[in-house]
Amino acid sequence: MPPRNSEQGEWFAEFVLPHEPMLRAWLLNRFGRQLTIDDIIQESYVRVWQAKLEGELRSPKAFLYATARNV
């Protein structure tokens, strides 16, 4: 789901994307190489984006990590 406008894209770039390196490291440390981390991160991004479209996220980082853990 691409951003519908530049403001939404800026929100995603500012509040979600900066956490990717730490999220990758956390997933690798927690679950090892048995998972396809790229797929988990992509699915998590989609779910975060859908949640953002439905309403305001108070803590995008926490929501991203919880989503990735549950994926």
Residue, then its C-alpha position, 0 to 999 in steps of 0.5 A: m500500500p503506497p502512501r496516498n499523499s506526501e504527508q502520509g509518506e513523510w509520517f511513515a518515513e519519520f516514525v516507522l522506517p528508522h526502526e528497521p535496523m533495530l527490528r531486524a536485529w531484534l528478530l534475528n536475536r529472538f528467533g534466529r535464522q529460521l525465519t524469513i525476516d524480510d517477509i515479516i518486516q514487509e507484512s508488519y509494514v503493511r499492518v502498521w500502514q493499515a492501522k495508521l489509515e484507520g486512526e492515529l497510532r500513539s506509539p508506532k514503534a511499539f505497534l511495529y514490534a508487537t506486530a512483527r512478533n505476532v506475524 
